[in-house]
Amino acid sequence: MTLNFNINYLIFEDMFFKYCGECGHKLDDIKCGDDNCRICPSCKKIYGNNPLPVVEALVVNEYNEILLLKQNYISNTKWTVVTGYMQDRETIEEAVAREVKEETGQIVTNCKYISSYYFAPKHLIMIGFIAYVKKEQFADSAEVDDLKWYKIEEIDNVIARENNCSGMHFDMCKKYLC
């Protein structure tokens, strides 16, 4: 399902921008250049209609195997790449390394930016990377139901493509994989 920008703005305006996150005052509507924003009349903090930044990492080991995650709350039948929200004061590369370690136990030795994707259903900007690791034992994570290394040619049959950016990100990464 595709939402146009105006509908998205109305949905997320109601979800995120009624009161100031700093001081709690009700926000006022203002125009910031060409953008519709809100401002706190008390502390003057400005709130825009910004998507939340999320890192997305295709994890590849030294054997050119790709690590995918099974998260049953996303799909009972399909597998995904590592994703996670960025944290305050964290660089994008730090977020990639943290999320890969938290969800899989793998240590990122290098990462390469590939592309970004707008995920309209959740108003997210997905920042896509390839994360290179040396194959280690998996770590337990409450966020992950299963982990598995796949050969590149196996991915198309198992990767999530509906209501998810994992398949699109894998497609973009293919040209960088051996």
Residue pairs with C-beta under 8 A, 6 or more apart in sequence:
1 121
2 120
3 11
3 120
3 121
8 120
8 123
9 36
9 49
11 123
12 49
12 123
13 49
16 47
17 27
17 38
17 47
17 49
18 26
18 27
19 25
19 26
19 27
20 26
20 27
20 40
20 42
20 43
20 45
20 47
21 45
22 40
22 43
22 45
23 40
23 42
23 43
23 45
25 40
25 41
25 42
25 43
27 38
27 39
27 40
27 41
27 47
28 38
28 39
28 40
28 41
29 36
29 37
29 38
30 37
30 38
30 39
30 46
31 37
32 46
32 48
35 48
35 49
36 49
37 46
37 47
37 48
37 49
38 46
38 47
39 45
39 46
39 47
40 46
40 47
51 118
51 119
51 123
51 124
51 125
52 85
52 122
52 123
52 124
52 125
53 85
53 86
53 92
53 124
53 125
53 127
54 83
54 84
54 85
54 86
54 119
54 124
54 125
54 126
54 127
55 82
55 83
55 84
55 86
55 92
55 95
55 96
55 99
55 126
55 127
55 129
56 81
56 82
56 83
56 117
56 126
56 127
56 128
56 129
56 165
56 166
56 169
57 81
57 82
57 83
57 96
57 99
57 100
57 108
57 111
57 128
57 129
57 130
57 131
58 66
58 81
58 82
58 114
58 128
58 129
58 130
58 131
58 169
58 170
58 173
59 66
59 67
59 81
59 82
59 100
59 104
59 106
59 131
59 133
60 66
60 67
60 130
60 131
60 132
60 133
60 177
61 67
61 106
61 132
61 133
61 134
61 135
61 149
62 134
62 135
63 135
64 152
64 177
64 178
65 135
65 149
65 150
65 151
66 149
66 150
66 151
66 152
66 155
66 170
66 177
67 82
67 104
67 106
67 133
67 147
67 148
67 149
67 150
68 79
68 80
68 81
68 147
68 148
68 150
68 155
68 158
68 159
68 166
69 79
69 80
69 81
69 82
69 103
69 104
69 144
69 145
69 146
69 147
70 79
70 80
70 144
70 145
70 146
70 147
70 148
71 80
71 143
71 144
71 145
72 145
74 80
74 160
74 164
75 160
75 164
78 158
78 159
78 160
78 161
78 162
78 164
78 166
79 148
79 150
79 158
79 159
79 160
79 166
80 159
80 160
80 164
80 166
81 159
81 166
81 169
81 170
82 99
82 100
82 103
82 104
82 131
83 99
83 126
83 165
83 166
84 95
84 98
84 99
84 102
84 103
86 92
86 95
87 95
87 98
90 98
92 113
92 127
92 129
93 111
93 129
96 108
96 111
96 129
96 131
97 107
97 108
97 111
97 131
100 106
100 107
100 108
100 131
100 133
101 107
101 108
101 139
102 139
102 141
102 143
103 141
103 143
103 144
104 138
104 139
104 141
104 144
104 147
105 136
105 137
105 138
105 139
105 140
105 141
106 131
106 133
106 134
106 135
106 136
106 138
107 133
107 134
107 136
108 131
108 132
108 133
109 132
109 133
109 134
110 131
110 132
111 129
111 130
111 131
111 132
112 129
112 130
112 132
112 176
113 127
113 128
113 129
114 128
114 129
114 130
114 169
114 172
114 173
114 176
115 128
115 169
115 172
116 125
116 126
116 127
116 128
117 125
117 126
117 128
117 165
117 168
117 169
118 124
118 125
118 126
119 125
119 126
119 165
121 163
126 165
126 169
128 165
128 169
128 172
128 173
130 173
130 176
130 177
135 149
138 147
150 158
152 174
152 177
155 170
159 166
159 167
159 170
160 166
160 167
161 167
161 168
